[in-house]
Amino acid sequence: MAKIEVDTGLAVSVGAQGVPLSAQVAELRGRLDTVSASSGAAGASELAGVIEGCCGGWSSALSDLAALVAQLGANLEAAGGAYEATDASVIPPARR
């Protein structure tokens, strides 16, 4: 059977970046919402409708992406912690 090795520190470190990264995606979504809300200033109602539709689609997708990135980060942190706890309780300390 193959040995499984996990860089627990890396998993926890990368996982911790999930929340800040998801906040950046959410900020981008907010900017799109602002563009969408001001699309009426374009003057042409057809253009405004296209801009609103495009921004709405991207906004929804970015909202989903932000949530998934946050969940992935939390899962990576939890997995890293679980592997660390398992290693600490199962692997005997090195002899000196």
Contacts in CASP RR format, 6 or more apart in sequence:
PFRMAT RR
TARGET T0000
AUTHOR 0000-0000-0000
METHOD contacts of the structure
MODEL  1
MAKIEVDTGLAVSVGAQGVPLSAQVAELRGRLDTVSASSGAAGASELAGV
IEGCCGGWSSALSDLAALVAQLGANLEAAGGAYEATDASVIPPARR
6 79 0 8 1.000
6 80 0 8 1.000
6 83 0 8 1.000
8 80 0 8 1.000
8 81 0 8 1.000
8 83 0 8 1.000
8 84 0 8 1.000
8 87 0 8 1.000
9 80 0 8 1.000
9 84 0 8 1.000
11 76 0 8 1.000
11 77 0 8 1.000
11 79 0 8 1.000
11 80 0 8 1.000
11 81 0 8 1.000
11 83 0 8 1.000
12 76 0 8 1.000
12 77 0 8 1.000
12 80 0 8 1.000
12 81 0 8 1.000
12 84 0 8 1.000
14 73 0 8 1.000
14 76 0 8 1.000
15 72 0 8 1.000
15 73 0 8 1.000
15 74 0 8 1.000
15 75 0 8 1.000
15 76 0 8 1.000
15 77 0 8 1.000
16 73 0 8 1.000
16 77 0 8 1.000
17 73 0 8 1.000
18 69 0 8 1.000
18 70 0 8 1.000
18 72 0 8 1.000
18 73 0 8 1.000
18 74 0 8 1.000
18 76 0 8 1.000
19 70 0 8 1.000
19 73 0 8 1.000
21 69 0 8 1.000
22 66 0 8 1.000
22 67 0 8 1.000
22 69 0 8 1.000
22 70 0 8 1.000
23 66 0 8 1.000
25 62 0 8 1.000
25 65 0 8 1.000
25 66 0 8 1.000
25 69 0 8 1.000
26 62 0 8 1.000
26 63 0 8 1.000
26 66 0 8 1.000
28 62 0 8 1.000
29 58 0 8 1.000
29 59 0 8 1.000
29 62 0 8 1.000
29 63 0 8 1.000
29 66 0 8 1.000
30 59 0 8 1.000
32 55 0 8 1.000
32 56 0 8 1.000
32 58 0 8 1.000
32 59 0 8 1.000
32 62 0 8 1.000
33 55 0 8 1.000
33 56 0 8 1.000
33 59 0 8 1.000
35 51 0 8 1.000
35 55 0 8 1.000
36 51 0 8 1.000
36 52 0 8 1.000
36 53 0 8 1.000
36 55 0 8 1.000
36 56 0 8 1.000
36 59 0 8 1.000
39 47 0 8 1.000
39 48 0 8 1.000
39 49 0 8 1.000
39 51 0 8 1.000
39 52 0 8 1.000
39 55 0 8 1.000
40 48 0 8 1.000
40 51 0 8 1.000
42 48 0 8 1.000
42 51 0 8 1.000
END
